[in-house]
Amino acid sequence: MNKHTIRTKEQDEMIEITDLAQKEIQMSDAESGFVFVYCPHTTAGITINENADPDVKRDMLERFRQVYPWEVDTDRHAEGNTAAHMKASTVGASEHIRFEKGKVILGRWQGIYFCEFDGPRTREVMLKVIPD
């Protein structure tokens, strides 16, 4: 599994990492299989979603803020970032994506995203190519 550093700039942010997954596949020389993308953080995650219209990312992040507001009087977590934990659990920590002929297989408008919910931070994302 290879680690890659991601530096986020905002508290909530979606950074497309499709190219990172594709490079990992190319470096492996595998023709087909899966690329496993994992986030080892409790306040960030990995998802696949639309990469054609930037308003989708904006809308998703805004809805997360609405559903999981940052300050809730009944939250007891000392760090004060319960909302980030909730968002990360909703998104999930990993994705596995099929590739064929050395190319990641995604839908027409899909991209792979690292989702930051407690930034800005320096983060890691881990990728592993699993050939057939």
Buried (B, 14 or more C-beta within 10 A) or exposed (E): EEEBEBEBEEBBBBBEBBEBBBBBBBEBEBEBBBBBBBBEBBBBBBBBBBBEEEEBBEEBBEEBBEEBEBEEEEBEEEEEBBBBBBBBBBBEBBBEBEBEEBEBEBEEEBBBBBBBBBBEBEBBBBBBBEEE
